[in-house]
Amino acid sequence: MSLAHFQEGTKPRTILIADDPEGGVTAFIHIPAPLLYVREIVAAQADQVPFEAEFLETRRVGNALTFLLSQTDIDAAPEAFAARLASAHEWQQNGRPVAATVLRWRLYDDRPDSAFSSAEDARAALTGPGLVEDPNFGTTYIDFELHLDAPMPRAELALRSALPFLPLPDNVANDNHIRDVRGDHALPVTEPGQLQNWVRIDGSAWRAVGAFVWQGIVHILVGLDHVFIVICIGLAAGSLVRLVSLVSAFTIGHAVTLVAAFLGYVPQVVWFILAVETGIAVTVVYTAAAAYFGRLEAPWVMGAVGLLHGLGFSFVLSEILGPGAPGLLFSLASFTVGIELGQLAILAVTLLVSWGLTQASGDTHLWARRATLSAITMVAAYWALERAYRLI
């Protein structure tokens, strides 16, 4: 019952580390409110009792119970609420604990679009007007500012959650956008999960590059649409020249739209995202069918297919980075390199398996090729119909 407070989708936590002009370090944190109540949620599940916690007010709407975050209760005990915010994370420097003091906070009744690309942006987000009504607990986000009493303000910090791990439903995920803007560089890193392990924050360019290259590899390997396209190209090429031309055209296509999306030339509205996802499924159907009948020859067609797939990658990267991420071109280049490495890995496995089957006796490789392309066509056709239905 208590897990119902985690609404479907990805629930991002953004942490921005900045210089404090008065000494020490300032941390700005943007977090879904339910993550601050994990202790109570875990306890309620373990004891199989109704979920209750401070600063929460229960109201009945029809036959359902609704939890609201009570601003009246928070105003009556600001020190207790600040203690809850401060105790959500642990900080270290050189293996020693770093004390954190909450300076201020702001509640939102839904996920805001406020940018955390700089300390100025974060401070501006905290100075907006307060809410008129108590927000729904499950959709509330909280921004707050911490002063970290770090002995060496520019040195490496370590961060982890101070809260217990909470198993989440399959349709709920956490991403953590960590942005270090101390000094002259602004390097973002994304960590999935609930921050149960220590994360090093040291402004390392190589660490940031590695993180985004890895994200690019992961997201092409787990994105079956893109995996299927590369497999189809590998099975259709026939010659090295055609393979290079088709792969290059596809790569250029998705690189163009990936860059265009992050320059602000692509809509980010829900209907457009659904339309692109439907179009991607249709391109997989086309590519698999064309490969089956030996008609996948024109590089410009694969370039056009790549344009749609690049939009799909841009939606993924937008979710990884979060709004207002600093170091955008840096992250984009690293993510693109990861995509290409993943693409090459898929292509290498496809060609290796195909070559191995051609060494077998009889027409094994031909039957395997036809079966693979037929299966991809049918699966992608189902995706296209399912996604098109969601557009209606």
SEKE-79652 format. One line per field, with one value per residue (C-alpha): residue in three letters; residue number from 1; x, y, z. Coordinates in nm, 2 decimals, always signed. Layout:
N
rest (ALA	...)
nr (NUM	...)
east (X	...)
north (Y	...)
up (Z	...)
//
This chain:
392
rest (MET	SER	LEU	ALA	HIS	PHE	GLN	GLU	GLY	THR	LYS	PRO	ARG	THR	ILE	LEU	ILE	ALA	ASP	ASP	PRO	GLU	GLY	GLY	VAL	THR	ALA	PHE	ILE	HIS	ILE	PRO	ALA	PRO	LEU	LEU	TYR	VAL	ARG	GLU	ILE	VAL	ALA	ALA	GLN	ALA	ASP	GLN	VAL	PRO	PHE	GLU	ALA	GLU	PHE	LEU	GLU	THR	ARG	ARG	VAL	GLY	ASN	ALA	LEU	THR	PHE	LEU	LEU	SER	GLN	THR	ASP	ILE	ASP	ALA	ALA	PRO	GLU	ALA	PHE	ALA	ALA	ARG	LEU	ALA	SER	ALA	HIS	GLU	TRP	GLN	GLN	ASN	GLY	ARG	PRO	VAL	ALA	ALA	THR	VAL	LEU	ARG	TRP	ARG	LEU	TYR	ASP	ASP	ARG	PRO	ASP	SER	ALA	PHE	SER	SER	ALA	GLU	ASP	ALA	ARG	ALA	ALA	LEU	THR	GLY	PRO	GLY	LEU	VAL	GLU	ASP	PRO	ASN	PHE	GLY	THR	THR	TYR	ILE	ASP	PHE	GLU	LEU	HIS	LEU	ASP	ALA	PRO	MET	PRO	ARG	ALA	GLU	LEU	ALA	LEU	ARG	SER	ALA	LEU	PRO	PHE	LEU	PRO	LEU	PRO	ASP	ASN	VAL	ALA	ASN	ASP	ASN	HIS	ILE	ARG	ASP	VAL	ARG	GLY	ASP	HIS	ALA	LEU	PRO	VAL	THR	GLU	PRO	GLY	GLN	LEU	GLN	ASN	TRP	VAL	ARG	ILE	ASP	GLY	SER	ALA	TRP	ARG	ALA	VAL	GLY	ALA	PHE	VAL	TRP	GLN	GLY	ILE	VAL	HIS	ILE	LEU	VAL	GLY	LEU	ASP	HIS	VAL	PHE	ILE	VAL	ILE	CYS	ILE	GLY	LEU	ALA	ALA	GLY	SER	LEU	VAL	ARG	LEU	VAL	SER	LEU	VAL	SER	ALA	PHE	THR	ILE	GLY	HIS	ALA	VAL	THR	LEU	VAL	ALA	ALA	PHE	LEU	GLY	TYR	VAL	PRO	GLN	VAL	VAL	TRP	PHE	ILE	LEU	ALA	VAL	GLU	THR	GLY	ILE	ALA	VAL	THR	VAL	VAL	TYR	THR	ALA	ALA	ALA	ALA	TYR	PHE	GLY	ARG	LEU	GLU	ALA	PRO	TRP	VAL	MET	GLY	ALA	VAL	GLY	LEU	LEU	HIS	GLY	LEU	GLY	PHE	SER	PHE	VAL	LEU	SER	GLU	ILE	LEU	GLY	PRO	GLY	ALA	PRO	GLY	LEU	LEU	PHE	SER	LEU	ALA	SER	PHE	THR	VAL	GLY	ILE	GLU	LEU	GLY	GLN	LEU	ALA	ILE	LEU	ALA	VAL	THR	LEU	LEU	VAL	SER	TRP	GLY	LEU	THR	GLN	ALA	SER	GLY	ASP	THR	HIS	LEU	TRP	ALA	ARG	ARG	ALA	THR	LEU	SER	ALA	ILE	THR	MET	VAL	ALA	ALA	TYR	TRP	ALA	LEU	GLU	ARG	ALA	TYR	ARG	LEU	ILE)
nr (1	2	3	4	5	6	7	8	9	10	11	12	13	14	15	16	17	18	19	20	21	22	23	24	25	26	27	28	29	30	31	32	33	34	35	36	37	38	39	40	41	42	43	44	45	46	47	48	49	50	51	52	53	54	55	56	57	58	59	60	61	62	63	64	65	66	67	68	69	70	71	72	73	74	75	76	77	78	79	80	81	82	83	84	85	86	87	88	89	90	91	92	93	94	95	96	97	98	99	100	101	102	103	104	105	106	107	108	109	110	111	112	113	114	115	116	117	118	119	120	121	122	123	124	125	126	127	128	129	130	131	132	133	134	135	136	137	138	139	140	141	142	143	144	145	146	147	148	149	150	151	152	153	154	155	156	157	158	159	160	161	162	163	164	165	166	167	168	169	170	171	172	173	174	175	176	177	178	179	180	181	182	183	184	185	186	187	188	189	190	191	192	193	194	195	196	197	198	199	200	201	202	203	204	205	206	207	208	209	210	211	212	213	214	215	216	217	218	219	220	221	222	223	224	225	226	227	228	229	230	231	232	233	234	235	236	237	238	239	240	241	242	243	244	245	246	247	248	249	250	251	252	253	254	255	256	257	258	259	260	261	262	263	264	265	266	267	268	269	270	271	272	273	274	275	276	277	278	279	280	281	282	283	284	285	286	287	288	289	290	291	292	293	294	295	296	297	298	299	300	301	302	303	304	305	306	307	308	309	310	311	312	313	314	315	316	317	318	319	320	321	322	323	324	325	326	327	328	329	330	331	332	333	334	335	336	337	338	339	340	341	342	343	344	345	346	347	348	349	350	351	352	353	354	355	356	357	358	359	360	361	362	363	364	365	366	367	368	369	370	371	372	373	374	375	376	377	378	379	380	381	382	383	384	385	386	387	388	389	390	391	392)
east (+0.00	+0.28	+0.45	+0.16	+0.32	+0.58	+0.41	+0.49	+0.80	+1.15	+1.19	+1.50	+1.71	+1.94	+2.24	+2.44	+2.77	+2.89	+3.14	+3.02	+3.16	+3.18	+3.38	+3.29	+3.06	+2.70	+2.48	+2.15	+1.92	+1.61	+1.43	+1.09	+0.93	+0.86	+1.23	+1.26	+1.02	+1.18	+1.24	+0.87	+0.77	+1.00	+0.89	+0.52	+0.58	+0.78	+0.52	+0.23	+0.07	-0.08	+0.18	+0.21	+0.47	+0.53	+0.42	+0.18	-0.20	-0.44	-0.76	-1.03	-1.15	-1.44	-1.32	-0.95	-0.70	-0.49	-0.17	-0.08	+0.24	+0.12	+0.27	+0.11	+0.29	+0.62	+0.59	+0.51	+0.83	+1.08	+1.38	+1.24	+1.17	+1.52	+1.66	+1.47	+1.61	+1.97	+1.96	+1.86	+2.23	+2.57	+2.88	+3.25	+3.58	+3.90	+3.70	+3.57	+3.21	+3.11	+2.84	+2.54	+2.32	+1.99	+1.96	+1.62	+1.37	+1.08	+0.80	+0.65	+0.32	+0.47	+0.81	+0.93	+1.12	+1.36	+1.72	+2.01	+2.28	+2.45	+2.44	+2.26	+1.98	+1.95	+1.92	+1.66	+1.45	+1.45	+1.32	+0.99	+0.65	+0.53	+0.23	-0.12	-0.25	-0.09	+0.06	-0.01	+0.26	+0.31	+0.38	+0.56	+0.92	+1.14	+1.43	+1.66	+2.00	+2.27	+2.59	+2.86	+3.13	+3.41	+3.76	+3.89	+3.61	+3.76	+3.87	+3.69	+3.37	+3.18	+2.81	+2.55	+2.20	+2.15	+1.82	+1.75	+1.69	+1.33	+1.23	+1.03	+0.77	+0.88	+0.73	+0.92	+1.29	+1.53	+1.80	+2.05	+2.19	+2.51	+2.66	+2.98	+3.01	+3.30	+3.58	+3.58	+3.43	+3.07	+3.07	+2.75	+2.74	+2.43	+2.40	+2.10	+1.93	+1.89	+2.26	+2.32	+2.69	+2.94	+2.97	+3.29	+3.25	+3.58	+3.52	+3.71	+3.66	+3.76	+3.51	+3.24	+3.34	+3.34	+3.00	+2.83	+3.02	+2.89	+2.54	+2.55	+2.66	+2.40	+2.11	+2.18	+2.22	+1.90	+1.71	+1.59	+1.47	+1.82	+1.97	+1.73	+1.82	+2.20	+2.13	+1.93	+2.21	+2.46	+2.25	+2.17	+2.51	+2.66	+2.98	+3.22	+3.15	+2.78	+2.82	+3.03	+2.79	+2.48	+2.63	+2.78	+2.45	+2.26	+2.53	+2.53	+2.15	+2.11	+2.40	+2.23	+1.90	+2.07	+2.26	+1.96	+1.74	+1.99	+2.01	+1.64	+1.51	+1.30	+0.97	+0.97	+0.59	+0.44	+0.26	+0.57	+0.77	+0.50	+0.49	+0.87	+0.86	+0.59	+0.80	+1.10	+0.91	+0.79	+1.15	+1.25	+0.97	+1.08	+1.45	+1.39	+1.16	+1.40	+1.69	+1.48	+1.41	+1.75	+1.64	+1.83	+2.08	+2.03	+2.24	+2.01	+1.72	+1.93	+2.03	+1.66	+1.60	+1.89	+1.72	+1.43	+1.65	+1.86	+1.54	+1.49	+1.84	+1.78	+1.48	+1.69	+1.98	+1.73	+1.61	+1.97	+2.09	+1.78	+1.67	+1.94	+2.24	+2.58	+2.85	+2.59	+2.83	+3.07	+2.80	+2.65	+2.99	+3.06	+2.71	+2.74	+3.08	+2.91	+2.63	+2.88	+3.08	+2.76	+2.66	+3.00	+2.97	+2.62	+2.75	+3.06	+2.85	+2.60	+2.88	+3.06	+2.75	+2.66	+3.01	+3.00	+2.67	+2.80	+3.07	+2.80	+2.68	+2.38	+2.16	+2.17	+2.28	+2.01	+1.74	+1.87	+1.89	+1.53	+1.40	+1.58	+1.46	+1.10	+1.10	+1.23	+0.96	+0.68	+0.80	+0.85	+0.50	+0.35	+0.54	+0.42	+0.06	+0.08	+0.25	+0.01	-0.28	-0.14	-0.13	-0.51)
north (+0.00	+0.24	+0.18	+0.35	+0.68	+0.63	+0.73	+0.55	+0.66	+0.78	+0.99	+1.19	+1.33	+1.62	+1.72	+2.03	+2.10	+2.46	+2.69	+2.87	+3.23	+3.22	+2.90	+2.53	+2.39	+2.45	+2.16	+2.21	+1.90	+1.84	+1.52	+1.35	+1.38	+1.00	+0.93	+1.13	+0.89	+0.56	+0.47	+0.49	+0.32	+0.02	+0.00	+0.00	-0.28	-0.49	-0.45	-0.47	-0.16	+0.16	+0.41	+0.71	+0.98	+1.34	+1.63	+1.41	+1.46	+1.19	+1.29	+1.06	+1.13	+0.89	+0.54	+0.63	+0.78	+1.07	+1.18	+1.55	+1.72	+1.96	+2.30	+2.40	+2.12	+2.21	+2.58	+2.47	+2.26	+2.38	+2.24	+1.89	+1.92	+2.06	+1.76	+1.52	+1.69	+1.69	+1.33	+1.19	+1.19	+1.12	+1.32	+1.25	+1.40	+1.20	+0.93	+1.17	+1.27	+1.62	+1.80	+1.93	+2.22	+2.29	+2.66	+2.67	+2.47	+2.50	+2.26	+2.19	+2.00	+1.83	+1.78	+2.13	+2.23	+2.44	+2.42	+2.32	+2.41	+2.66	+2.78	+3.10	+2.89	+2.67	+2.97	+3.13	+2.81	+2.83	+3.19	+3.14	+3.17	+2.90	+2.68	+2.79	+2.44	+2.14	+1.93	+1.56	+1.36	+1.12	+1.39	+1.65	+1.75	+1.94	+2.17	+2.25	+2.41	+2.26	+2.41	+2.14	+2.20	+2.06	+2.14	+2.15	+2.31	+2.21	+1.86	+1.54	+1.47	+1.14	+1.10	+0.83	+0.79	+0.76	+0.59	+0.21	+0.05	+0.03	-0.23	-0.04	-0.15	-0.24	+0.08	+0.31	+0.40	+0.64	+0.84	+1.07	+1.37	+1.48	+1.81	+1.95	+2.32	+2.41	+2.59	+2.65	+2.33	+2.19	+1.81	+1.61	+1.24	+1.02	+0.74	+0.50	+0.36	+0.49	+0.59	+0.30	+0.31	+0.59	+0.82	+1.01	+1.38	+1.50	+1.69	+1.43	+1.47	+1.11	+0.98	+1.19	+1.07	+0.71	+0.74	+0.88	+0.65	+0.36	+0.50	+0.52	+0.16	+0.04	+0.23	+0.09	-0.27	-0.26	-0.07	-0.36	-0.12	-0.01	-0.36	-0.50	-0.22	-0.30	-0.67	-0.62	-0.41	-0.67	-0.95	-0.74	-0.59	-0.87	-0.68	-0.47	-0.16	-0.19	-0.26	+0.05	+0.27	+0.16	+0.18	+0.52	+0.66	+0.53	+0.67	+1.01	+1.02	+0.95	+1.18	+1.47	+1.45	+1.38	+1.71	+1.89	+1.78	+1.92	+2.25	+2.29	+2.22	+1.92	+1.92	+1.74	+1.71	+1.37	+1.32	+1.39	+1.14	+0.87	+0.95	+0.91	+0.58	+0.46	+0.57	+0.39	+0.06	+0.12	+0.17	-0.16	-0.34	-0.18	-0.25	-0.62	-0.67	-0.50	-0.71	-1.03	-0.96	-0.82	-0.46	-0.28	-0.10	+0.28	+0.45	+0.76	+0.54	+0.42	+0.79	+0.88	+0.58	+0.71	+1.05	+0.89	+0.67	+0.98	+1.14	+0.83	+0.85	+1.22	+1.14	+0.89	+1.13	+1.40	+1.17	+1.08	+1.44	+1.61	+1.97	+2.24	+2.00	+2.17	+2.05	+1.95	+1.92	+1.72	+1.48	+1.46	+1.37	+1.10	+0.95	+0.94	+0.76	+0.50	+0.45	+0.39	+0.14	-0.05	-0.04	-0.19	-0.46	-0.56	-0.56	-0.77	-1.03	-1.04	-1.09	-1.34	-1.56	-1.52	-1.62	-1.92	-2.04	-2.01	-2.26	-2.52	-2.77	-2.72	-2.40	-2.35	-1.99	-1.90	-2.05	-1.88	-1.55	-1.57	-1.68	-1.40	-1.13	-1.27	-1.27	-0.91	-0.80	-0.96	-0.82	-0.47	-0.48	-0.56	-0.26	-0.03	-0.13	-0.10	+0.24	+0.37	+0.27	+0.49	+0.78	+0.76)
up (+0.00	+0.09	-0.24	-0.41	-0.31	-0.58	-0.90	-1.23	-1.42	-1.34	-1.02	-1.06	-0.77	-0.87	-0.66	-0.75	-0.56	-0.57	-0.40	-0.09	-0.09	+0.29	+0.30	+0.28	+0.01	-0.09	-0.20	-0.37	-0.38	-0.58	-0.46	-0.47	-0.13	-0.09	-0.09	+0.23	+0.40	+0.30	+0.67	+0.75	+0.43	+0.49	+0.86	+0.76	+0.50	+0.75	+1.03	+0.79	+0.95	+0.79	+0.67	+0.90	+0.93	+1.06	+0.85	+0.66	+0.67	+0.57	+0.38	+0.24	-0.11	-0.18	-0.08	-0.11	+0.13	+0.01	+0.18	+0.18	+0.29	+0.56	+0.53	+0.86	+1.04	+0.87	+0.97	+1.33	+1.35	+1.09	+1.28	+1.27	+0.90	+0.84	+1.03	+0.81	+0.50	+0.63	+0.74	+0.40	+0.28	+0.42	+0.32	+0.36	+0.27	+0.31	+0.49	+0.76	+0.80	+0.67	+0.87	+0.67	+0.77	+0.59	+0.50	+0.32	+0.12	-0.12	-0.20	-0.54	-0.60	-0.91	-1.08	-1.17	-1.48	-1.27	-1.40	-1.17	-1.42	-1.18	-0.82	-0.94	-1.11	-0.80	-0.57	-0.80	-0.79	-0.41	-0.40	-0.59	-0.43	-0.19	-0.25	-0.16	-0.09	+0.07	-0.21	-0.28	-0.11	-0.39	-0.65	-0.43	-0.50	-0.26	-0.33	-0.05	+0.01	+0.24	+0.38	+0.39	+0.64	+0.42	+0.53	+0.17	-0.04	-0.38	-0.28	-0.36	-0.17	-0.12	-0.11	-0.04	+0.08	+0.45	+0.40	+0.37	+0.04	-0.08	-0.35	-0.60	-0.85	-1.20	-1.34	-1.10	-1.12	-0.96	-1.14	-0.96	-1.16	-0.98	-1.10	-0.97	-1.06	-0.82	-1.00	-1.38	-1.50	-1.48	-1.52	-1.48	-1.38	-1.36	-1.11	-1.13	-0.82	-0.46	-0.40	-0.16	-0.24	-0.20	-0.51	-0.56	-0.66	-0.77	-1.10	-1.29	-1.66	-1.73	-1.47	-1.64	-1.99	-1.87	-1.71	-2.03	-2.27	-2.05	-2.06	-2.44	-2.46	-2.22	-2.39	-2.73	-2.60	-2.40	-2.67	-2.88	-3.16	-3.22	-3.17	-3.44	-3.69	-3.65	-3.68	-4.00	-4.15	-4.07	-4.23	-4.54	-4.62	-4.83	-4.89	-4.69	-4.90	-4.86	-4.49	-4.44	-4.64	-4.46	-4.11	-4.18	-4.32	-4.01	-3.78	-3.94	-3.94	-3.57	-3.48	-3.66	-3.48	-3.14	-3.17	-3.31	-3.02	-2.77	-2.95	-2.89	-3.24	-3.15	-2.95	-2.62	-2.58	-2.50	-2.83	-3.03	-2.83	-2.88	-3.25	-3.28	-3.09	-3.33	-3.63	-3.49	-3.48	-3.84	-3.95	-3.79	-3.98	-4.31	-4.25	-4.16	-4.45	-4.70	-4.56	-4.60	-4.97	-5.04	-5.11	-4.84	-5.06	-5.05	-4.79	-4.79	-4.67	-4.37	-4.31	-4.29	-4.05	-3.84	-3.81	-3.62	-3.41	-3.31	-3.17	-2.96	-2.83	-2.75	-2.53	-2.34	-2.29	-2.18	-1.90	-1.80	-1.79	-1.65	-1.72	-1.72	-1.72	-1.75	-1.98	-2.24	-2.54	-2.33	-2.22	-2.57	-2.73	-2.47	-2.49	-2.88	-2.85	-2.62	-2.88	-3.15	-2.94	-2.86	-3.22	-3.33	-3.06	-3.19	-3.55	-3.46	-3.29	-3.58	-3.84	-3.63	-3.58	-3.95	-4.06	-3.82	-3.97	-4.32	-4.23	-4.13	-4.38	-4.60	-4.60	-4.22	-4.25	-4.50	-4.28	-3.97	-4.16	-4.28	-3.94	-3.76	-4.00	-3.99	-3.61	-3.61	-3.86	-3.65	-3.32	-3.46	-3.63	-3.29	-3.14	-3.42	-3.36	-2.98	-3.00	-3.27	-3.04	-2.76	-2.99	-3.06)
//
